[in-house]
Amino acid sequence: MTPIRQTILATYAEVVESQSGARPAALPDDGAVLLESGLDSLGFAILVTRLEESFGFDPFVESSEAYYPVTFGDFIGFYEAHAAKRG
């Protein structure tokens, strides 16, 4: 598991817990549809903001093309690919 993946999963769990009061169940990142992840739009905004604080970048802002991940695996992959481009 990459450090980026670990950070995203840990941050996701923190955000879900802060919003719902319960720790989320394990999330299969390749098959879990983002809309079914337990986060609403505010939760995703909080997640992306916290990840920007952790990584020092927001791939959604820095990307030259609009990207809308469908699964949690797509979301993680987008961060990993962007981090690789940054070096």
GUDRENGU-699516 format. One line per field, with one value per residue: x, y, z of N, C-alpha, C in turn; residue number from 1; residue in three letters. Coordinates in Angstrom, 1 decimal, always signed. Layout:
residues N
n.u = (X; ...);
n.v = (Y; ...);
n.w = (Z; ...);
ca.u = (X; ...);
ca.v = (Y; ...);
ca.w = (Z; ...);
c.u = (X; ...);
c.v = (Y; ...);
c.w = (Z; ...);
n = (NUM; ...);
res = (ALA; ...);
end
This chain:
residues 87
n.u = (+0.9; +0.6; +2.1; +0.5; -2.1; -2.5; -2.7; -4.9; -7.0; -6.9; -7.6; -10.0; -11.5; -11.4; -12.9; -15.4; -16.1; -16.2; -18.4; -20.5; -20.2; -19.5; -17.2; -16.2; -17.0; -14.8; -13.6; -13.8; -11.6; -11.5; -14.1; -15.9; -18.4; -18.1; -20.3; -21.5; -20.0; -20.4; -20.0; -21.2; -21.5; -20.4; -18.8; -16.9; -15.7; -14.4; -12.7; -11.1; -9.9; -8.5; -6.7; -5.3; -4.0; -2.4; -0.8; +0.1; -0.9; -3.6; -5.1; -7.3; -7.6; -5.1; -5.1; -5.3; -7.5; -11.0; -11.9; -13.7; -13.8; -15.2; -15.2; -13.9; -11.3; -10.6; -10.4; -8.3; -6.3; -6.1; -4.9; -2.5; -1.4; -1.1; +0.7; +2.9; +3.6; +4.4; +6.7);
n.v = (-1.2; +2.1; +5.2; +7.4; +6.2; +5.1; +7.4; +8.7; +6.8; +6.8; +9.4; +9.6; +7.9; +9.3; +11.6; +10.6; +9.5; +11.8; +13.1; +11.2; +10.0; +7.4; +4.8; +4.1; +1.2; -1.2; -0.2; -1.2; -0.1; -0.3; -1.1; +0.4; +2.7; +6.2; +7.8; +6.2; +6.0; +7.0; +9.7; +13.0; +15.8; +18.0; +16.5; +15.4; +17.7; +18.5; +16.2; +16.5; +19.0; +18.4; +16.5; +18.1; +19.7; +17.7; +16.7; +18.9; +19.6; +19.9; +17.9; +18.2; +21.0; +21.6; +20.1; +20.2; +19.4; +18.7; +16.3; +13.5; +11.2; +7.9; +5.6; +4.8; +3.8; +5.1; +7.7; +7.6; +6.7; +9.0; +10.8; +9.5; +9.4; +12.1; +12.9; +11.4; +12.8; +15.2; +14.5);
n.w = (+0.0; -0.9; +0.5; -0.1; -0.6; +1.9; +3.5; +2.4; +2.9; +5.7; +6.3; +5.0; +6.7; +9.1; +8.4; +7.8; +10.2; +11.8; +10.7; +10.9; +13.3; +13.6; +13.0; +9.7; +7.7; +6.2; +3.1; -0.1; -2.4; -5.2; -6.1; -4.8; -5.2; -5.4; -4.6; -2.8; -0.6; +1.9; +2.4; +2.0; -0.2; +1.2; +2.9; +1.1; +0.2; +2.6; +2.9; +0.6; +1.2; +3.6; +2.6; +0.8; +2.7; +3.8; +1.7; +0.2; -2.2; -4.5; -6.7; -8.2; -8.6; -9.7; -12.1; -15.6; -17.0; -16.4; -14.0; -12.9; -10.6; -10.4; -8.8; -5.5; -5.8; -8.2; -7.4; -5.5; -7.2; -8.9; -7.2; -6.7; -9.3; -9.9; -7.9; -8.7; -11.1; -10.1; -8.9);
ca.u = (+0.0; +1.4; +1.8; -0.7; -3.2; -2.7; -3.1; -6.3; -7.9; -7.0; -8.3; -11.4; -12.1; -11.6; -14.0; -16.7; -16.4; -16.5; -19.7; -21.5; -20.0; -19.2; -16.1; -16.7; -16.6; -13.7; -14.1; -13.0; -11.5; -11.8; -15.5; -16.8; -18.8; -17.9; -21.6; -22.0; -18.9; -20.8; -19.7; -22.0; -20.7; -19.6; -17.8; -15.9; -14.9; -13.6; -11.7; -10.1; -9.2; -7.5; -5.7; -4.4; -3.1; -1.4; +0.1; +0.6; -1.5; -5.0; -5.0; -8.5; -7.3; -4.0; -5.3; -5.7; -8.8; -11.9; -11.9; -14.7; -13.7; -16.4; -15.0; -12.9; -10.0; -10.3; -10.1; -6.9; -5.4; -5.9; -3.9; -1.2; -0.8; -0.7; +1.9; +4.0; +3.9; +5.1; +8.1);
ca.v = (+0.0; +3.4; +6.2; +8.2; +5.4; +5.0; +8.7; +8.9; +5.9; +7.2; +10.7; +9.3; +7.3; +10.4; +12.5; +9.8; +9.4; +13.1; +13.4; +10.3; +9.5; +5.9; +4.4; +3.4; -0.2; -1.3; +0.3; -1.7; +1.1; -0.4; -1.3; +1.3; +3.9; +7.3; +8.3; +5.2; +5.9; +7.5; +11.1; +13.8; +16.8; +18.7; +15.5; +15.3; +19.0; +18.4; +15.3; +17.1; +20.0; +17.8; +15.9; +19.2; +20.0; +16.6; +16.5; +20.1; +19.9; +19.5; +17.5; +18.7; +22.3; +21.7; +19.4; +21.0; +18.9; +18.3; +14.8; +13.1; +9.8; +7.2; +4.8; +5.3; +3.5; +6.1; +8.9; +7.3; +6.7; +10.3; +11.4; +8.9; +9.8; +13.5; +12.9; +10.9; +13.8; +16.2; +14.0);
ca.w = (+0.0; -1.0; +1.5; -0.5; -0.4; +3.4; +4.0; +1.9; +3.6; +7.1; +6.3; +4.7; +7.9; +10.1; +8.0; +7.9; +11.7; +12.3; +10.2; +11.3; +14.7; +13.6; +12.1; +8.5; +7.4; +5.2; +1.8; -1.2; -3.2; -6.6; -6.5; -4.1; -5.9; -4.5; -4.1; -1.8; +0.4; +3.2; +2.4; +1.1; -0.9; +2.2; +3.4; +0.1; +0.3; +3.8; +2.6; -0.4; +1.9; +4.5; +1.8; +0.3; +3.8; +4.0; +0.5; -0.3; -3.5; -4.8; -8.1; -8.9; -8.9; -10.6; -13.3; -16.7; -17.4; -15.4; -13.8; -12.0; -10.3; -10.2; -7.7; -4.6; -6.4; -9.2; -6.5; -5.0; -8.4; -9.4; -6.3; -6.9; -10.6; -9.8; -7.1; -9.5; -12.0; -9.3; -8.6);
c.u = (+0.9; +1.1; +0.6; -2.0; -3.5; -3.2; -4.6; -7.3; -8.0; -7.8; -9.7; -12.2; -12.4; -12.8; -15.3; -17.1; -16.8; -17.9; -20.8; -21.4; -19.6; -18.0; -16.7; -16.2; -15.5; -14.3; -13.2; -12.9; -11.7; -13.2; -16.4; -17.1; -18.7; -19.2; -22.1; -20.9; -19.2; -20.5; -20.7; -21.0; -19.8; -18.4; -16.6; -15.1; -14.0; -12.4; -10.6; -9.3; -8.1; -6.4; -4.7; -3.5; -2.0; -0.4; +0.7; +0.1; -2.9; -5.0; -6.2; -8.3; -6.2; -4.1; -5.8; -7.1; -9.7; -11.9; -12.9; -14.6; -15.0; -16.3; -13.9; -11.5; -9.6; -9.8; -8.6; -5.9; -5.1; -4.9; -2.6; -0.6; -0.4; +0.6; +3.1; +4.5; +4.7; +6.5; +8.2);
c.v = (+1.2; +4.3; +7.1; +7.5; +5.3; +6.3; +9.0; +8.1; +6.4; +8.5; +10.5; +8.8; +8.4; +11.3; +11.8; +9.8; +10.7; +13.5; +12.5; +9.8; +8.0; +5.7; +3.7; +2.0; -0.1; -1.0; -0.3; -0.6; +0.9; -0.6; -0.4; +2.5; +5.1; +7.8; +7.4; +5.1; +6.4; +9.0; +11.9; +14.9; +17.6; +17.8; +15.4; +16.6; +19.0; +17.4; +15.8; +18.2; +19.4; +17.1; +16.9; +19.6; +19.0; +16.5; +17.7; +20.4; +19.4; +19.1; +18.0; +20.2; +22.4; +21.0; +20.4; +20.6; +18.5; +16.8; +14.5; +11.6; +9.2; +6.3; +5.4; +4.9; +4.5; +7.4; +8.7; +7.4; +8.1; +11.0; +10.8; +9.3; +11.2; +13.6; +12.5; +12.0; +14.9; +15.8; +13.7);
c.w = (+0.0; +0.1; +1.2; -0.2; +1.1; +4.0; +3.6; +2.7; +5.1; +7.2; +6.0; +6.0; +8.9; +9.7; +8.2; +9.4; +12.3; +11.9; +10.8; +12.7; +14.8; +12.7; +10.9; +8.3; +6.4; +3.9; +0.7; -2.3; -4.7; -7.0; -5.8; -4.8; -4.9; -3.8; -3.0; -0.7; +1.8; +3.4; +1.5; +0.5; +0.0; +2.7; +2.4; +0.1; +1.5; +3.5; +1.7; +0.3; +2.8; +3.7; +1.2; +1.4; +4.0; +2.9; +0.0; -1.7; -3.6; -6.3; -8.9; -9.4; -9.9; -11.9; -14.4; -17.3; -16.2; -15.3; -12.7; -11.7; -10.0; -8.9; -6.7; -5.1; -7.5; -8.5; -6.0; -6.1; -8.9; -8.5; -6.5; -8.2; -10.5; -9.0; -7.9; -10.5; -11.3; -8.9; -7.2);
n = (1; 2; 3; 4; 5; 6; 7; 8; 9; 10; 11; 12; 13; 14; 15; 16; 17; 18; 19; 20; 21; 22; 23; 24; 25; 26; 27; 28; 29; 30; 31; 32; 33; 34; 35; 36; 37; 38; 39; 40; 41; 42; 43; 44; 45; 46; 47; 48; 49; 50; 51; 52; 53; 54; 55; 56; 57; 58; 59; 60; 61; 62; 63; 64; 65; 66; 67; 68; 69; 70; 71; 72; 73; 74; 75; 76; 77; 78; 79; 80; 81; 82; 83; 84; 85; 86; 87);
res = (MET; THR; PRO; ILE; ARG; GLN; THR; ILE; LEU; ALA; THR; TYR; ALA; GLU; VAL; VAL; GLU; SER; GLN; SER; GLY; ALA; ARG; PRO; ALA; ALA; LEU; PRO; ASP; ASP; GLY; ALA; VAL; LEU; LEU; GLU; SER; GLY; LEU; ASP; SER; LEU; GLY; PHE; ALA; ILE; LEU; VAL; THR; ARG; LEU; GLU; GLU; SER; PHE; GLY; PHE; ASP; PRO; PHE; VAL; GLU; SER; SER; GLU; ALA; TYR; TYR; PRO; VAL; THR; PHE; GLY; ASP; PHE; ILE; GLY; PHE; TYR; GLU; ALA; HIS; ALA; ALA; LYS; ARG; GLY);
end
